[in-house]
Amino acid sequence: MEVLKLTGVTKTYRDFALDKLSFQLPPGCIVGLVGENGAGKTTTIKIILDLIKAESGSVEIFGQSSGAVSNDVKEYMGVVLDEANFPSGLTAKNINTMLKKVYKNWDEAAFYGYLQRFSLPLDKRFKNFSRGMKMKMSIAVALSHRAKLLVLDEPTSGLDPIARDEIVDIIYDFTREENNSVLISSHIVSDLEKFCDYIAFIHQGKLLFCEEKDMLREKYAIWKGGLEEFADIDGKAVVGFRQNPYGAEALVIRDKMRSDYYLERPGIEDIIVFMSKGEEKQ
């Protein structure tokens, strides 16, 4: 059974539409949801969490409809949204006292361990936290009630590079447990490329792909060369390209290129940029 399954999810606003989104999160895997700001990542996560309603399609979490998830299943979901929402007057100690009454599986020792790891103060009021400190608090909470599924919306946003690496390490450690799974959205592709098993790319409300990270890098390649040589490449092999008066650079489908072409292995960011901003070869 898939941990998370979206089928044909659609949501329409006046100036934006999430269009028939379908992808799955297998057990023990990390799916990175990437796309530019406004692409539909946060809308997708809010639909998964039943914070907003889709117009059509379905979402299943551990086999249950997202609109009817049992309390037992909710216990195993850790959620971090792009804005932390703890009462402004609470301290870390207060949050611990409150949440151990909310979650049956609350692990006080784990929570204080994360606070120490993140260098978060015990007695400072939440309203006086920086954005980065608030995000770290949200992550500490999400990881402290024995969750099996983490749903993280831009968890590294507002963090310095050292703190971002800390979060990446913690997420990686979380999935060392065989059945722990993560859905994480970010526009910082380099973070996701470090640890994701699958990449789901949303562009202007449409899912352009959801594939294994390593398979993406095998499927596509980067070609660079002169304009005359570029003109000879079969247009069906070119996913997107950029050119200037001196030459061209293209994302190509490796299997459709002649064996005598020199091709470079692409990064996930290369693939995304060419798909979203590159031109199509006629």
N, C-alpha and C positions, 0 to 999 in steps of 0.2 A: 504494500500500500504506500502510495506517495504521501509524504508529509504535508505537502501543499500542492493543490492543483487548481489552476485557473482555466476556464473553458469559455471562450467567446465573450469575455467581459467587455461591456460597452458602457460608457458614461459620456453624456454630451452636455457641454456648457455653451454659452453664447459664442465664445470665441475659441473654443477648444473641444476636441473630442478624443476620448480614449476608445480606440476602434478594434473591437473583437480580439482582445488580448488573450492569448492562450500560452501557458507554459507550466512546467512542473518542477517541484523540488524533491529529489529523491532522498531517502534516509541517509544520513551521514555525509551529506554534501553541502557545499556553500555555493549559492547562486548570487552573482553580483548583478544588480539591476542598474544599468548605466544609461546615461542620456544627458543632454544639455539641460540647463535650468528651464523649467516649463514644459519638459517633454512628456510628463505624466507619471513620473516615479512616485511622488508623494500621493497623488490621486490613487494610484494602484495600491499602495500600502494601506491607505485609509479604507479602501473597499475591502481588502483582505481582513482588516480589523473590524469591519462592519461599522465604521465611523461615518461613512457615507454609503448610499445604496447605488448599486449598478442598475442600469435600465434593462439590461439583458445579460445572459451568461450566468455562470455559477462559479463559486469559490468553495473548495473543500479543504478543511484542516484536520489532519488525522482521520480522514473519512467522513467528517461531519460538516454540514453546511455552515458557512461562516456566520450566518444569521441565527444559528441554533447550537452554537458550540457549548458543550456542557462545562460546568464549573471545574470538573476534574481535568478536562483538556486545557482550560485556561490556566490552570496551575503550572502547566508545562510549557507555557509561552512567555518568553521574555521580550519586552517591547521597548524600543528606544525611538522616540519621534524626534523631529528636527528641533523642537522646542520642548525643554523639560518643564513639567507642570507640577511641581511640588509646592505646597503652601509656603509663601514667602517668609513667614516667621519661624519656620522649623529649622532645627539644626540636624546634623547627621544622626546624633543620638535620638532625637525625636522621631526621625524617619524610621530608624530601626525599631523603636518601640511601637510605632503605628503599624508597620508592615508585618511584624511577626504575629500580629493579631489578624491580618488580612490573608496571608499565605500559610497554608498548612505545612508547606515544605520550606518555610523560611529558615535560612542557615545564617544565624547571627555571626558565627565565627568567620564564615566566608565573607560576609558583608564588611566586617571590620578589617579583614585581610585586604580586601580591595581598596578600602579607604586609605589604608597605610601605603599600599602599592601606588596609588594615585596621588599621595601626599595631600589628601583632603582633610581639612580641620574637623574636629568633632563638635565644636561648640559655636562655630560661626553660622549665622543665619543664612538661609538659602538665598534671600534677596540680595545679599552682599557677595555672592559668588560671581566670578567671571563666567562668560559663556562657556569657555573650555571646562571650568570646574563643574558647571551644571551638567554638561554632557557626560563628564566622567562619573558624576553621581548617578545619572540615569543608567549608565552601563553597569555600575556596581550593583544597583538594584536588580537590573535584568538578569544578572548572573548569580544572584544570591538566593534563588528559590528553586534550584535544581531544575531549571528549564531544559527542555529537549529541543525546542525550536526558538531561535532568536530572530526577531523581525526588527531590523535596524534601518532607520531612515537618516542618512547622512550623519553617521555617528562620529566621523572624524572632522566634520565641519567646525571651523573655529579653533582647532587645536594646532599647536606648533608641531613641527616635524618629529620631535622626540616623543611627544605625547601620542601622535598618530601611530608611530611605530609600536608604542606600548599597546594601543588598542588592537592593532593588527596581530601582535603576538598573543594577546588574550583570546581573540576570536579563533586563531589557529589552535591554541591549546584546547579551547572548548570543543572543537570538532575532532580531537583525538579520541574522545569517547565515541564509540562506533556508531551509535544511532542519533547523535546530536547533529542538528541541521541549522543552517543560517540562510536567511534572505537579507541581503544588505544592499541598500541603494547608495550611490555616490556619483558625483561628477569628477572625482579624483580617481581616474582610471588606474594610475600607477599603484594606488593602495590595493585595489581589487585584483590587479594582475598578480600580486604577490601570493595570494592564498585561495582565490576562487577556483572551484572546479568547473562551473558553468558561467557563461556571460550571457545575459539577456539585454539586448540593446533596444531601447525605445527611442524613436525619433518622431517628433510631432504627433504623438499619440498612437503610433503604430509600432508593433514589434517587428523589427527588421531581422532579428535572429535570436535564438536561444540555443547555444551549442557549447560543447565542451571546449574549454579554453585551449587545450593543446591541439585539438582537432582544427580549431579556427586558424591557428598558426601554421598548421600543415596544409590546410585547404588554400590559403591565400599566400601571396608573395608580393614583394615590392620590386618593380622594374624601374630602372633609370637609364636614360640614353638620349640620343639626338632625335630631332623632330622627324628626319627622314626614316630612321629606324622605327620610330613609334608609328608612323603611317602604315608600316607593313604588318603591324600586329593585328590579329583578328579582333574585331570589336567585341565579339562574344566572350573574349577572355578578359576584357577590361571592365572592372567594377566601377572604378572612378579614377580620374587623372587630373594632374595640374601641369600646365606648361607655361614656358616663358620663351623669349626670343632665342634662347640658347639650347633648350632641350625640354624634356618632359619626365615626369615621375608618375607612376601608376600603380594602383592596387590591382593585381591580376589574379585569376584563378589558375593555380599552379599547373593543374592537369591539362589545361587548354593552351599552354605555352609550348613552343618548340623547345627541344632539349638543349639547343645551342645557346639559348638566352641565359645570361647571368642574372640570377634572382636572389634577393635578400629576404631573410626571414623577418616577417613583420611583427611589431608589437601590437597588443590589443588596441592601443590608442591610435596607431596608424590605420588599422582596419576601420575603426569608428569614424575617424576624421575623413577618410576617403569616401566612405559610404554616405556620410551626411553632407559633406561640402564639396567633394570632387565632382567633376563633370562626367557625363556619360559619353563614351566614344560611339559615334554613329557608324 
